[in-house]
């Protein structure tokens, strides 16, 4: 217990701020030198804690930020200055874990339940470690490669030439002994499964239940993705600068799907096979909710699915994330609960719309199938420089614009080529007409989509025409979704051109993101309505 507390936050964090100050200037660490101008990667702070012989305990914290290249000099210059005038005084809120950094959030935010107070069980994603072996965009290619891996007539040396990563040793992994065991046991085709590799980037995975072929198998999580369970993927703490909404999926997800600290929260729980007792039915799930959440559902007569989709809708409200950014970076989202059945079912309906737009495995009428909405119809249109149809046979679908490259075995995003421009009159008119059909003004639509648009190039010939600015900059997991997708499809990395289905997939991703952005006004209105009259959460009773 201390009587006085002063915190000098020196920032300079690569992960939290990207080593950039609020004004956009460079913000190196306090340990930067001429030979190492960036210094260490993580941010630092100095805490001065004073405890008197007869102490009472501090009820406030004095805090200040120091930014930029001169922070060391400022720290020295102010060492003898009146400490009372330098610091902001704050009382850390107990409901948010007593953070010393000043927190801005909606006044009632600490009284709302954390996600784990509603849905208690969550799982980290699968860590593959050997992506080149066990992950692929093409199912047949993955099956062929895994059959070769399991084939005892193919030597380890041959397998190393087929896939070098398959036979690379690490301190914790002996590739020869693992392959010897697995090739004796045999290939298990039922474990070729769909896999959320990154947001909107669904691939195929060979999920191996034995040995260390995968870095982390997470069998308890694998058991939850059977029979189209609903899973909410979000983080309880992020080091990234931007707070992002939760993702809804029905599939197994990668550890780095969004953030390495993110976890999947299933709506229903099924035991892993190793936990089944004689007579248990693995197809019989139990609901993953707390007793307090169940009591809430009984009181207002709604279902657990309504609650699940309500949580998704709230996290996709831009107003919710803006108002509570600081708090959301510290812990799981806190979700305001409507006090009336009608309010919850209306919120859940919005959440179901969001979930449908996030699910690239299923078409959405008006967005990716059927009669496409007017404002979406011309988005991300596959086009050819000079006009005319794209010709796969002449190499038009090769991704060679520099979107990705490999560094130490990892795929890194490159500069690529995305050309910003004004909307054409026809494109602008389409957005205006679509906005009218949605019941909003054209100005509102452009505010959500962006006042400019991009032509995103595969190569010097082919491009996706008219990707609105906010669609192009839309992030999940800290990365621009479409740009990240392209980084893995650079021809040198993918090993082939795109096929026509993949070209259409980018168009459909752009449409889905645009539809999500155009839902923002309704999602914000929903959040405002819920927080104005919310259920008084008391937790376990």
C-alpha positions in Angstrom: 0.0 0.0 0.0 1.4 3.4 -1.0 0.5 6.9 0.0 1.5 8.6 -3.3 1.8 7.3 -6.9 3.3 9.0 -9.9 3.5 7.4 -13.4 5.6 8.7 -16.3 4.4 6.8 -19.3 7.2 6.8 -21.9 5.3 5.0 -24.6 7.4 4.0 -27.6 5.5 0.7 -28.0 5.8 -1.1 -31.3 2.7 -3.1 -30.7 0.3 -0.6 -29.1 1.1 2.5 -31.1 3.4 1.4 -33.8 6.0 3.9 -32.3 3.9 6.8 -33.5 2.9 9.7 -31.3 -0.7 11.0 -31.4 0.3 13.9 -33.7 1.8 11.4 -36.2 5.5 12.0 -35.4 8.0 9.3 -34.6 7.9 7.9 -31.1 11.0 5.7 -30.4 11.5 4.0 -27.1 13.3 5.8 -24.3 16.2 3.3 -24.9 16.8 4.5 -28.5 20.4 5.3 -29.5 22.1 6.7 -32.5 23.0 3.2 -33.6 19.6 1.8 -32.7 17.1 4.7 -33.3 14.0 2.6 -32.5 15.3 1.1 -29.2 13.4 -1.8 -27.7 10.0 -2.9 -29.0 7.8 -2.6 -26.0 6.7 0.6 -24.3 8.1 1.5 -20.9 7.0 3.6 -17.9 8.6 5.0 -14.7 6.6 4.5 -11.5 7.4 6.5 -8.3 5.7 4.9 -5.3 5.9 6.6 -1.9 5.1 4.8 1.3 5.2 6.7 4.6 6.0 5.1 7.9 2.4 5.7 9.0 0.5 5.3 5.7 -3.1 5.5 4.7 -3.0 4.4 1.0 -3.4 6.5 -2.1 -6.8 7.2 -3.5 -5.6 8.9 -6.7 -2.8 8.3 -9.2 -0.8 11.1 -10.9 -0.1 10.3 -14.5 1.4 11.8 -17.6 2.3 10.8 -21.1 5.7 11.6 -22.7 5.9 11.2 -26.5 8.4 11.7 -29.3 12.2 11.9 -29.7 12.7 14.4 -26.9 11.0 12.5 -24.1 14.3 11.8 -22.4 15.2 15.5 -22.4 11.8 16.4 -21.2 12.0 13.9 -18.4 15.3 15.4 -17.3 14.1 19.0 -17.6 11.1 18.5 -15.5 12.8 16.4 -12.8 12.8 19.4 -10.4 9.5 20.9 -11.6 6.4 21.1 -9.4 5.0 17.6 -9.7 1.4 18.7 -9.0 1.3 20.8 -12.3 2.8 18.1 -14.5 0.4 15.3 -13.8 -3.2 14.4 -14.4 -4.9 13.1 -11.3 -7.2 10.2 -11.7 -9.0 7.6 -9.5 -8.6 4.2 -11.2 -12.0 2.4 -11.5 -12.2 -0.8 -9.6 -14.6 -2.3 -12.1 -12.0 -2.0 -14.9 -9.2 -3.6 -12.8 -7.6 -0.4 -11.3 -5.8 0.7 -14.5 -3.2 3.5 -13.8 -3.5 4.8 -17.4 -6.4 7.4 -17.7 -9.4 5.6 -19.1 -12.2 7.0 -21.2 -15.4 5.0 -21.3 -19.1 5.4 -21.2 -20.1 6.1 -17.5 -22.1 2.9 -17.0 -19.6 0.7 -18.8 -18.1 -0.9 -15.7 -21.5 -2.1 -14.5 -22.1 -4.2 -17.7 -21.2 -7.9 -17.7 -17.9 -9.1 -19.3 -18.4 -11.6 -22.1 -17.0 -14.5 -19.8 -19.7 -13.6 -17.3 -22.2 -14.5 -20.0 -20.3 -17.3 -21.9 -17.7 -18.7 -19.5 -15.8 -21.2 -21.7 -13.4 -20.1 -24.5 -10.6 -21.7 -26.4 -7.5 -20.4 -28.1 -7.0 -21.1 -31.8 -5.0 -23.9 -33.4 -1.3 -23.3 -33.9 -0.1 -25.1 -37.0 3.6 -24.3 -37.1 4.0 -26.2 -40.4 1.6 -24.3 -42.7 3.3 -25.3 -45.9 2.6 -28.9 -45.0 -0.8 -28.9 -43.3 -2.6 -25.9 -44.7 -3.7 -25.1 -48.3 -6.2 -23.1 -50.3 -6.8 -26.2 -52.4 -8.3 -29.3 -50.8 -7.1 -31.7 -53.5 -3.6 -30.4 -53.3 -3.6 -30.7 -49.5 -4.9 -34.3 -49.6 -2.2 -35.2 -52.2 0.6 -33.7 -50.1 -0.6 -35.3 -46.9 -0.9 -38.7 -48.6 2.7 -38.4 -49.7 3.7 -37.4 -46.1 2.0 -40.6 -44.8 3.4 -42.8 -47.5 6.2 -45.0 -46.0 7.5 -45.7 -49.5 8.5 -42.0 -49.9 11.8 -41.4 -48.0 12.3 -38.5 -45.6 14.7 -37.0 -48.1 12.1 -37.2 -50.9 9.5 -35.7 -48.5 11.9 -32.9 -47.7 12.1 -32.0 -51.4 8.3 -32.2 -51.7 7.8 -29.9 -48.7 10.9 -28.7 -46.9 8.9 -27.6 -43.8 7.7 -31.1 -43.3 11.2 -32.3 -42.3 12.6 -29.3 -40.5 13.8 -30.0 -37.0 13.3 -27.8 -33.9 14.3 -28.1 -30.3 10.8 -29.5 -29.5 10.1 -31.4 -32.7 11.8 -34.4 -34.3 10.3 -34.7 -37.8 11.7 -38.2 -38.6 10.2 -39.9 -35.5 6.9 -38.1 -35.9 6.6 -39.1 -39.6 7.7 -42.7 -38.8 4.9 -43.0 -36.2 2.2 -41.4 -38.4 3.1 -43.3 -41.6 2.7 -46.5 -39.6 -0.7 -45.4 -38.2 -2.0 -44.0 -41.5 -3.7 -40.9 -43.0 -7.0 -39.9 -41.5 -9.0 -38.2 -44.2 -11.9 -37.2 -41.9 -9.5 -34.6 -40.4 -9.3 -32.5 -43.6 -11.4 -29.6 -42.4 -12.3 -26.1 -43.3 -10.2 -23.6 -41.5 -10.4 -19.9 -40.6 -6.8 -19.0 -41.4 -7.4 -15.2 -41.3 -10.6 -13.2 -41.4 -12.4 -13.8 -44.7 -9.6 -16.1 -45.7 -10.9 -19.7 -45.4 -8.6 -22.6 -46.2 -8.2 -26.3 -45.7 -6.3 -27.9 -42.8 -5.2 -31.4 -42.0 -5.9 -31.5 -38.2 -3.7 -34.3 -36.8 -5.0 -35.6 -33.4 -1.8 -37.2 -32.3 1.9 -36.3 -32.0 3.3 -32.8 -32.4 2.7 -32.4 -36.1 0.6 -29.3 -35.1 2.1 -26.8 -32.7 -1.2 -26.7 -30.7 -4.0 -29.1 -31.5 -6.5 -27.8 -29.0 -8.7 -30.9 -29.1 -11.3 -29.3 -26.8 -11.8 -26.5 -29.3 -11.8 -28.9 -32.3 -14.8 -30.7 -30.6 -16.8 -27.5 -30.7 -16.8 -27.0 -34.4 -18.9 -30.0 -35.2 -22.4 -29.6 -36.6 -22.1 -25.9 -37.3 -21.7 -24.6 -33.8 -21.7 -20.8 -33.5 -18.4 -19.3 -32.2 -17.7 -15.7 -31.2 -14.0 -14.9 -31.7 -12.6 -11.9 -29.8 -9.9 -10.8 -27.4 -9.7 -10.1 -23.8 -6.7 -7.9 -24.2 -5.0 -6.5 -27.3 -1.6 -4.9 -27.9 -2.8 -3.5 -31.2 -3.7 0.2 -31.5 -7.2 -0.4 -32.9 -10.0 -2.1 -31.1 -11.9 -4.3 -33.5 -15.3 -6.0 -33.4 -15.8 -9.7 -32.7 -15.8 -12.2 -35.5 -18.5 -14.9 -35.8 -17.6 -18.2 -37.4 -18.7 -21.9 -37.5 -15.2 -23.2 -38.3 -11.9 -24.1 -36.6 -9.7 -21.0 -36.3 -6.0 -20.3 -36.4 -4.2 -19.0 -33.2 -3.3 -15.8 -35.1 -6.7 -15.6 -36.8 -7.3 -12.2 -35.2 -4.9 -11.6 -32.4 -2.7 -14.2 -30.7 -4.6 -13.4 -27.5 -8.0 -13.9 -29.1 -10.2 -16.8 -28.1 -13.2 -18.6 -29.6 -16.3 -18.6 -27.4 -18.7 -21.3 -28.6 -22.5 -21.0 -28.0 -22.7 -24.8 -27.3 -20.2 -27.1 -25.7 -19.5 -30.6 -26.7 -16.9 -32.8 -24.9 -13.8 -33.9 -26.6 -13.7 -37.6 -27.4 -11.2 -38.3 -24.6 -13.7 -36.8 -22.1 -16.7 -39.0 -23.1 -17.9 -41.6 -20.7 -19.7 -44.8 -21.7 -23.2 -44.0 -22.9 -22.5 -40.3 -23.5 -23.7 -38.9 -26.8 -21.1 -36.5 -28.4 -23.9 -34.9 -30.5 -25.7 -33.7 -27.4 -24.4 -30.2 -26.5 -24.9 -28.1 -23.4 -25.3 -24.3 -23.6 -22.1 -22.3 -22.8 -23.8 -19.8 -20.5 -23.5 -18.9 -16.8 -26.3 -19.3 -14.4 -26.6 -15.5 -14.1 -27.0 -15.3 -17.9 -29.5 -18.1 -17.9 -31.5 -16.3 -15.2 -31.5 -13.1 -17.4 -32.8 -15.1 -20.4 -35.6 -16.6 -18.3 -36.6 -13.2 -17.0 -37.1 -11.6 -20.4 -38.1 -14.8 -22.2 -35.4 -15.0 -25.0 -33.0 -17.7 -26.2 -29.3 -18.2 -25.8 -28.9 -17.6 -29.5 -30.6 -14.2 -29.2 -28.0 -13.3 -26.5 -25.1 -14.6 -28.6 -26.1 -12.5 -31.6 -26.9 -9.5 -29.5 -23.2 -9.6 -28.2 -22.0 -9.7 -31.8 -24.2 -6.7 -32.8 -22.9 -4.6 -29.9 -19.2 -5.2 -30.6 -19.9 -4.2 -34.3 -21.2 -0.8 -33.2 -18.6 1.8 -34.0 -20.0 4.1 -31.3 -19.6 1.3 -28.7 -15.9 0.9 -29.7 -15.2 4.6 -29.9 -16.8 5.4 -26.5 -15.1 2.5 -24.7 -11.8 2.1 -26.6 -9.5 2.4 -23.5 -11.5 -0.1 -21.5 -11.8 -2.5 -24.4 -8.1 -2.6 -24.8 -7.7 -3.8 -21.2 -10.2 -6.6 -20.9 -13.0 -8.6 -22.5 -15.8 -6.5 -23.9 -18.5 -5.5 -21.4 -21.9 -6.0 -23.0 -25.0 -3.9 -22.0 -28.1 -6.1 -21.9 -31.5 -4.8 -22.9 -34.1 -4.9 -20.2 -36.9 -5.8 -22.6 -37.5 -8.8 -24.8 -38.3 -6.7 -27.9 -35.0 -4.8 -27.6 -33.0 -7.9 -27.3 -34.6 -9.7 -30.3 -34.2 -6.6 -32.4 -30.5 -6.4 -31.5 -30.1 -10.1 -32.1 -31.7 -9.7 -35.6 -28.9 -7.2 -36.4 -26.3 -9.6 -35.0 -27.6 -12.3 -37.3 -27.2 -10.0 -40.3 -23.6 -9.3 -39.2 -22.9 -13.0 -38.8 -24.2 -13.8 -42.3 -22.0 -11.1 -43.8 -18.9 -12.5 -42.0 -19.6 -16.1 -43.1 -18.0 -16.4 -46.5 -19.0 -20.1 -46.7 -22.7 -19.1 -47.2 -24.1 -16.7 -49.8 -26.0 -13.6 -48.8 -29.0 -12.7 -50.9 -28.6 -9.2 -52.3 -24.9 -9.1 -51.4 -23.2 -12.1 -53.0 -26.1 -13.9 -54.7 -29.5 -13.2 -56.2 -30.3 -9.6 -57.3 -27.3 -7.7 -56.0 -28.1 -4.4 -54.1 -27.6 -1.3 -56.3 -24.8 0.2 -54.2 -22.8 -3.0 -54.2 -23.2 -4.1 -57.8 -20.2 -2.2 -59.2 -17.9 -2.8 -56.3 -14.5 -4.6 -56.8 -15.4 -5.4 -60.4 -12.7 -7.6 -62.1 -11.4 -5.4 -64.9 -8.8 -5.2 -67.6 -6.6 -2.2 -68.4 -7.9 -0.8 -71.7 -11.2 -2.8 -71.4 -12.2 -6.2 -72.5 -12.6 -9.5 -70.7 -9.8 -11.0 -68.5 -8.1 -14.0 -70.0 -6.7 -16.6 -67.5 -4.9 -18.4 -70.4 -2.8 -15.3 -71.1 -1.8 -14.8 -67.5 -4.3 -12.1 -66.5 -4.9 -13.7 -63.1 -1.3 -13.8 -62.0 -0.8 -11.8 -58.8 2.6 -10.1 -59.4 1.9 -6.5 -58.2 4.1 -7.1 -55.1 1.4 -7.7 -52.5 3.5 -10.3 -50.5 6.9 -11.7 -49.9 8.5 -14.2 -47.5 10.8 -13.2 -44.6 12.2 -15.9 -42.3 9.5 -18.3 -43.5 6.6 -15.9 -42.7 4.5 -14.1 -45.4 4.8 -10.3 -45.1 2.5 -7.8 -46.7 4.1 -5.8 -49.5 3.4 -2.4 -51.0 1.4 -3.8 -54.0 -0.4 -1.4 -56.2 -3.7 0.3 -55.2 -4.6 3.5 -57.1 -6.8 5.9 -55.2 -9.2 8.0 -57.4 -12.6 9.7 -57.4 -15.7 7.8 -58.0 -16.9 8.0 -61.6 -20.4 9.6 -62.1 -21.9 6.2 -62.7 -20.3 4.7 -59.5 -21.4 7.7 -57.5 -25.0 7.5 -58.9 -25.1 3.8 -58.0 -24.2 4.5 -54.3 -26.8 7.2 -54.2 -29.5 5.0 -55.6 -28.6 2.2 -53.3 -28.6 4.5 -50.3 -32.1 5.6 -51.2 -33.3 2.0 -51.3 -31.7 1.5 -47.8 -33.5 4.5 -46.5 -30.4 6.7 -45.9 -29.0 9.8 -47.5 -26.2 9.4 -50.1 -23.9 11.5 -47.9 -24.4 9.0 -45.1 -23.5 6.1 -47.5 -20.3 7.9 -48.7 -19.4 8.7 -45.1 -19.5 4.9 -44.3 -17.9 3.7 -47.6 -15.4 6.5 -48.1 -15.2 9.6 -50.1 -12.8 8.1 -52.6 -12.2 4.6 -54.1 -9.3 2.4 -55.2 -8.4 0.3 -58.2 -6.6 -2.7 -56.7 -4.2 -4.4 -59.2 -3.3 -8.0 -59.5 -0.6 -7.1 -62.1 0.0 -4.6 -64.9 -3.1 -5.8 -66.8 -5.9 -6.9 -64.3 -7.4 -5.1 -61.4 -10.5 -4.9 -59.2 -12.2 -1.6 -60.1 -13.9 0.5 -57.4 -13.0 -0.7 -54.0 -14.3 2.1 -51.7 -11.7 3.7 -49.4 -13.1 2.3 -46.1 -13.7 -1.1 -47.6 -10.0 -1.1 -48.7 -8.8 0.0 -45.3 -11.1 -2.3 -43.3 -9.2 -4.3 -40.7 -9.6 -7.4 -38.7 -6.8 -8.8 -36.6 -4.9 -5.6 -37.1 -4.5 -6.1 -40.8 -6.3 -4.7 -43.9 -8.5 -7.7 -44.8 -8.2 -7.5 -48.6 -4.5 -6.5 -48.6 -3.7 -9.4 -46.2 -5.6 -11.8 -48.4 -3.6 -10.7 -51.5 -0.3 -11.0 -49.6 -0.8 -14.8 -49.5 -1.8 -14.9 -53.1 1.3 -13.3 -54.7 2.3 -15.8 -57.3 5.7 -16.5 -55.9 4.0 -17.5 -52.6 0.9 -19.2 -53.9 2.8 -21.0 -56.7 0.1 -20.4 -59.3 -2.2 -17.7 -60.7 -5.6 -17.1 -59.1 -8.6 -19.0 -60.5 -11.7 -17.2 -61.5 -13.5 -18.3 -58.3 -10.8 -16.6 -56.2 -11.1 -13.4 -58.3 -14.8 -13.4 -57.6 -14.1 -14.1 -53.9 -12.3 -10.8 -53.6 -15.2 -9.0 -55.2 -17.6 -10.8 -52.7 -15.4 -9.9 -49.7 -15.5 -6.3 -50.8 -19.3 -6.4 -51.0 -19.6 -8.1 -47.6 -17.4 -5.5 -46.0 -19.3 -2.6 -47.7 -22.6 -4.1 -46.4 -21.1 -4.3 -42.9 -20.1 -0.6 -43.1 -23.5 0.4 -44.3 -25.0 -1.4 -41.3 -23.1 0.9 -38.9 -25.8 3.5 -38.4 -28.3 0.8 -37.4 -25.8 -0.9 -35.2 -25.0 2.5 -33.5 -28.7 3.2 -33.0 -29.2 -0.2 -31.5 -26.3 0.4 -29.0 -27.7 3.8 -28.0 -31.1 2.3 -27.4 -29.7 -0.6 -25.3 -27.5 1.6 -23.1 -30.3 4.0 -22.5 -32.3 1.3 -20.8 -30.2 -1.7 -19.8 -30.8 -4.6 -17.5 -29.2 -4.2 -14.0 -26.6 -6.9 -14.0 -25.7 -8.2 -10.6 -23.7 -11.3 -11.5 -23.9 -14.6 -9.6 -26.9 -14.7 -7.2 
